[in-house]
Amino acid sequence: MTSAYDMWAIRKAVAISQWDAYGDLIARSRREPKEPIDQAWLGMLPELRANGFVWLPVTADAGNIRDWFRPLIAGGGPHIYSGPNQYFHCYPSGYVIRCPPLLGLMNDPRLLGLVESYLGCWPTLYSMNVWWSDPAPTPQLDHMQRFHRDRDDWRFLTLFAYMTDVDESTGPHQIILGSHKHDDTGSGKEFDEHCERKYADSIHTVTGMAGTVFLCNTIALHRGLRPKDGSRLIAWGRYGLGPNINSFDLEQGPIAASVFPYKPPDTPKNRYINRLLLDYEAGPRLEKAS
């Protein structure tokens, strides 16, 4: 059986422009009964397909989310798989998925309908993360603050939500619009400068108030600029075709849904979408009063 790491290695050898063909094959094998999709959100699908980016007409509950994480200790590094770095501080995934307004945002039915339409099948929510980026003297980590591509799956989307106000001096996200269709790839300072020159007219800088939410195809070339004046708190949720090298289950496996202060309604679709995060069968249950 081909492992997630085998597939990651295969993707590195396949031109980016061919990934959608593989994604189509996988999506066709995983299609489930469709439910009605909010038409206003579905209207964003052409822009998302063309640019790899859309603003979402929803606001994250940034104040309550910040309050949730305030008493918790963040570790060094931008996420659990990246290794330590003094300019990034992420929270353990077990805390992240227990945050009610954050898990609720990631399971907004309107959002899931848009993601399903893009992927071609029920999505798998395979990763959630919340982290601080602090001011740094130079760009940190080629896979964070220099232009790069994510290679998690043949087709996937990343939802980002700003938990602090973000302007051009506090580490905005940047994406090269339409570059999920290009084969240009690389890493490091020279590649970063190459992208700045070649795609200068297509670089989109995402600024916004706390609560701003946007959806990206991070196969596209993107980066988070290093903050120069104040720290940035941001969250992500990633939706793909199935488990992959960045799946939550590689860290600790799904957590019993019964211990969560909030969980999506217990439906076959929600169970599928959240299966790497939540185990609806494990743990104690509260019986309804007769």
Order of alpha helices (4+ residues) and beta strands (2+ residues): alpha-alpha-alpha-alpha-beta-alpha-beta-beta-alpha-alpha-alpha-beta-beta-beta-alpha-beta-beta-beta-beta-beta-alpha-beta
